[in-house]
Amino acid sequence: MRTILIGLIVLYQVTFSPDHGPLRFVTPTRACRFMPTCSDYAIDALNTHGTLRALPKILSRLLRCHPRSKGGYDPVL
């Protein structure tokens, strides 16, 4: 399951992601307010914690990523 989820995230990164894919050449600034980006965070969380423990962390991160968020450095713990 972890491999499938990581594959889907990588597919998103190379196609639609404004920070990783072809759109990075169109957008003048970074789209994700956090470092690492939300998709990189998701991959790190899946590799570090496995699927069941990573999913709540990923969901929490995605809910915190919005235009009014301060963002900043937020590593997977």
C-alpha angles and dihedrals in degrees: 000000000000092000092051092050092048090049091053091049092050089049089053090048095054095043115029108008113116089206101045110017134064091290090072087080092054101045113073095208137032114280097207115071093204134074116248096036117251093255092049088047090053092051091047092048092050092049094045103040107018126239103296097047094038099053096069090046091050093047091049091051093049091050090052093051106090136121094269094049118111090220117187135142111344113164126187108266 
